[in-house]
């Protein structure tokens, strides 16, 4: 399982980095995303699910959170926060 750390990033970069990492995975593979509480913890899981992926686990560790995402199908969605980033069909 690949892990990415987006604790130093802010929206929309948290969404962009997770989306790119998921695109590099095969269906059924999992991505462990380390993120901060607040907006990233609220929006990354919501955005991943909106794109058709499955949240396997969310656990706290030393004040940050690991969100394990299983890659599923792809649905066009946005990042889920106030920044207004939306995916455009290719």
Secondary structure by P-SEA (a helix, b strand, c coil): cbbbbcccccaaaaaaaaaaaaaaccccbbbbbbbbcccccccaaaaaaaaccccccccccccbbbbbbbbcbbbbbccccccccccccc
